[in-house]
Amino acid sequence: MYEFNIFYGTHYFDYAIKKRYDEIYNEIRSKTDNYILQVDEKDFIDYLVDKYSFNLLTFHFDKESIEEKNNTITYYLPFEGDEELLKYRPNRHLLWIKQTFIQEGCVCFNIDYINDSERIIHEIDTIKNNIKEQYINLEKEVKGYNSSLPERITSYFKSYKNEIIQKNNNIASIGIPLRRKNNAQTYAVSTPKKKKIIHIEPKITENNMLEPTVSQEDYNYILKLINDGGKVFERHPAIYENKDEESLRDHLIFILTPHFEGSVTGETFNKGGKTDILLRYKNTNVFVAECKFWKGIKSYFDAINQLLSYLTWRDSKTALILFVKNKEITPIIEKIENGTENHGNFVKKEEPTSESWLNYTFHLNGDKSRELKLAVLIFHIPSDT
């Protein structure tokens, strides 16, 4: 259990601001010249504003609770927003230091039990009142920082772009043709917050086309949520053994949806067809998962083909979720590991995340240069029948 002093950490909030400004500056300057010159300026700036803004905190005082254990009262105060903000001091602050820890979406405070309910109530009221006052001051600074981002990011971007233009003009004046590289790039989607928000980072292909992709970070996050949900099936097989694909799929969507907010471009998880879990960008699928019962290698390949048929973009990311009713799971995993490379679109096997979470690279239909990620998550729901 990690404890820290709420709104009275090591650094003032202006430290966090300076740190984020540096991160923005460095991210912009990490891009290639070609990227900066060709990317849609508004899309890129909007992406950075979304990525580096703070989610304001909301404390739910109407949902507070307490727990007594070993002569200690623990006061639970639910909150939403960027947890990071709890660790910063506003520049104008109370001289009040109180240790807290995060548990189950709450800031928690331990109070020594005494046989005096009035004193306990008074201490809890003091905590609540000081949190309110401290956060009023911090919220003003957070809002000021958030509102400053568009202008500052625009300034960073334009300054760097002008440098590139000036450099290119100087090189062009030499009069010798410049060698060019042909590096394809793709969209990226990233960043976690209160609910994980998926943002679009525009990137450029060799044909000056924009192509979206879910970032590796978000892809891993989505897969982890699915994997955690599937482990629930395995821990309670009697509950889920008679469920059909659609019911199991709906359970996973129920798990995924609270963790994500649509970004400005409106990405969202939807049900598509009978078993799809979709993440869309501008009516294009950038993440697709299929839920299937294991029925052998042929059925497994058919499910992969179905996934491939949904995708048209480079660096799309997919998942095939397999529910295994067989008594033994290990032979099935071995068949998948040994058989996957025989699929016509197989490129290579990646490092598995776990014994039942396998990762592969495939290519899109008809184009070996356009690769995609395929995770195969295998859940054991043995049937007694």
N, C-alpha and C positions, 0 to 999 in steps of 0.2 A: 504494500500500500504506500503510494508516493504522497507525501504531505508537503504543502507549501503554504505560504502566507497569502491569503486572498487579497488582491488589489494592493499588495505591498511586497512585490517580489524584488529581485535584484535590480531590475531596470525600470526606469520610467517609460511611459508609453512612447515618448519621442525617440527612445532607442529603437523600439520596434518599427517606427516610421522610417528612420534612417536606414535600418537594415533592409526593409522592403524596397525602398527606393533604389538601394544598391543592387538588389536582386533583379529588379525591373531593368535597370540600366544594363546589367550584365547579360540578361536574357536577350534584349534587343540586339546587343553587339555580338552575341554568339551566332546570329544568323548570317548566312552567306550574302554576299553582295547581290547576287541574282535574286535571292529571296526578297530582300528589302526593296529592290527596284521594281519587282513585279507583283508583290502581294497587294491585295486590296487593303489600303491603309485603314479604313474604318473598321473592317472586320478584325484586323490584327490588334488595333487599339482597343476595340470592345472586348476582345478575348483577354487582353492583359488587365483591363479594368476589372472584369469578372474574376479573374484568377487571383488578383492581389488585393481585392477589397476584403474587409472584415465583415462577417455576419454579426450584427448587433446582438447583444445578450438580452434574453427575456427570462426573468425569474418568476416562477409560478408559486406565489405565496399562498394561493388558495388550495394548493395540493401538497402542502408540507406534511411531514410525519415525523414521529420519533420512535426510537427503539431502545430498550434497556437490555444491557448485557454486561455481566461482571461489574456491577455497580457503576456503569457508565451509561449515560444517556447520549445517544447519537441523534442529532437533528438533521433530517433530510430535507433539502430544498431543491426541487426540480428546476432545471434551467434548460434553455436552448441557446444556440449561438456558438461562436468560436471560443472553445475552451481556453485557447491561448490568452484571450483577453483577461481571464481571471488572474493571470500571473503578473500583470503590469500595474504599476502605480500611475495614477493620473498625476499630472504636474501639480495640480492643486488637490491635496488629499488630507484626510484625517490622520492624526497620529494614533492609529489603531491597528494593532497587529493581531491577527487571529489565524491559527492554523486550520487548514481544511484539506479534504481529499475528495476525489471524484469517485462516485460509485453509482451504478445504475441510473446514469443521467442526472444525478443530484450532486450539489455541493454539500458535503457532510461535515458536521462539527461535533466533536466529542466534548461532553460536559460531565464533570464528576458528579455522581449522584449524591445528593444530600436529602435528608428528610425534611425538605422545605420546598414545597411546590412553587411558592411565590418567588423564591430566589431563582429557581430554574426558569420559570416563565420570564422573569426579568432579564436573565442572561440571553434567552432566545430572542426576546424583543430587541435587546441591544444589538445582537448579531444582525437581525433583519434591518433595523434602522440604519446601521452603519453601512451595510451592503447597499442599501438604496442611495445613501448620500455619496458613497465612494463612486458608485456607478454613474450617478448623474454627472459627476465631473468627468469621468472617463468617457462616457458616451458622447459628450460634446467634442472631445478630441478625436474619437473614432469617426464621427460624422464629418469632421473637418478634413481628416485624412482621406476618407472615401471620396469626398467631393473634390479633392485636389487631384485625384488620379488622372482623369481625362486630360487635363491641361498639361500635367507633368509628363505623362506618357507620350502625348503628342509632341511635346518639346524634345524629348529624348529621341523619338523616332525621326522627326524631321531633321534634327541635327545630324544624326548618323547617316540618314539618306543623303543629305547635302554633302557630307564628307565623301561618300562613295561616288556621287556624281562628279565632284571636283577631282577626285583621284582618277576616275575613268577619263575625264576630259584631259587631264595631264598626260595619261598614258597614250590616249588617242593622238595627242599632238606629236608624239614621237614618230608616227608615220609607219610603224611596222605592225602587221596584223597580230592580234592577241589570240593566243591559244585558248580554246574554250573547253570546259568539262561538261559532260552530259550526265549530271547527277539528278535522278528523279527524286522528288520529295512528295510528301503526303500531308494531309491534314492531321492534326492531333487533337485529342479530346482529353481534358484533365481536370484535376483539383478537387480535393475533399473539403467539405465544410460541415455545417450542422447536419443538413442532409447533403450527401455528396452531389455537387453540381458538376455537370459535364459541360465543358466549354469547348468551343471550336477554335483551334489554332490554325489559321490558313497556312498551307504550304503549296509549293509550286512544283509541277512535273516538268519534264523536259519539253512537253508540248504546251507549256503555259496554262495547263488545266489544273483546277482545284480538285483535290481528291480527299475525302474525309476518312479519318480512322479514329477508333477509340485508342487513347493512349495506353501504353503497357501498364501503367499504374492503375488506371481505371479498369482495364481488362482483368488484371489480377484481383482487384477488389470485387468485381462482379462475380468472378469465378469462386472466390472465397465465400461469398454469401450463398451462392448455389451449393457449394460443398458443405457449408455448415447446415443448410436446410436439408440436404440429403442425409447427413449424419443423424438428423432427427428421425428420418424414416427408418434408418438402421437400428436406432436405439428402441424404437417402438414398432417392430414389424407387425405385431398383431393388429395395430390400428390401420396400417397402410397396405397390408398384403392384398386386400381385395379392391384397392383403388385402381381406377383406370388411368391411362396416360394423361387425359385431360385434367383429372382431379389432382394428380401429382404435380402437373405443370402449373395449375392454378395456385397450389400451395407455394411453389417457388416464386411465382409472380407476387404473391402476397408478401413474401419475405423481402423481395427486391424493392418493391415500390416505395416503402417508407424511407428507404435509404437514399433516394435520388430525387432531385428536383430537375425539371426541364430547364435548360439554359435559354438564352434569348432566341435561339433558333428552334426551340420546342421539342428537344429530344424527350422521349418518354418510352417506358416499357408498355407494350401492348400485347394482347393476344392476337395472333395471326394464324388463320387456318385452324387446325385442330390442336397442334402441339407446339407451335412456335412461341418463343419469347424473343421479342424484337426490340432493338434500339435503332431508331431512325434518325437520319439527318436529311432534312429537306426531301422527304418522301423516299429516301434511299436507305436501305438496310446496311448499317455499319457493324452491328452485332446481331447475330442470330443464334439461338440455341434450339436444338430439337430434343424432345424427350421421347425415348423409345424403350420398350421392353426388349431385352436381349433374346433374339431368336436365331442366332447363328451368324456366321461371317457374311453370308449373302445379304441378309437383312441389315447388317451393320454397314456394308458398303452402300446399300440402297439409301440408308439414312445420310451417309456422307454425300452421296450424289444429290440428295434433296437439299442439303445445306448449300452445296456449291451452286445449285441452280438459282438460289436466292441472291447471289452476290455478283456484283459487277465491278467493285472498286479494288484497287491495289491496297494491300495491308488491312483488308477486312479481318475481323476477328470473330471466331465462332466457337461454339461448344456443342458437343454431343453428349447428352445426359442419358446414361443407360441404367435401367432398373433390372437387376438380375434376380429372378425367382428361383434359380437352381439352388440345390442344397449346398453345393460347394462353389465358392466364388473364385478361388485361386486358379482352377483350370480355365475359367472364362477370361480372366485377366491375361493369362499366358496366351490364349488364342488371339486376343486383341493385339498384344505386343508383337506376336510372331506374324500376324496376318496383315496388319495395317500397311506395311511397306509394299504389299502386293497391289494396292489400289493404284490405278493409273495416274492419279494426280498427286501421289505421295512425293514429297521432296526430301524431307529428312525428319528424323526423330530428335526432339529437343529433350532437355533434362526433365524427367518427371518431377512433379511437385510432391507426390506421394505414390504409394503402391497402386492406389486406385484413382489417381489423378495424373493422366498421361498428356503429354504435350507434343504436337507435331506441327510441321510446316507443310502445307499443300500449295498447289498452284491452281489458279482459276481455270475453268474450262477453255481450252483453245489457246492459252497464252501462258507459257512456262515462266515468263518474266514477271508475271503478276501473282505474287505470293500472298498467302493468308495464313493466319494462325488457327489451329484446330486443337481445342482441349477436349479430352475425353474423360468425363467424370463417371465413375462406376459405383453404383450403390446397390447394396445387397439387401433385398427384401424377400427372404425365402418364404415360400408358401407351404402350408401344411397339407394342401390338397394335391 
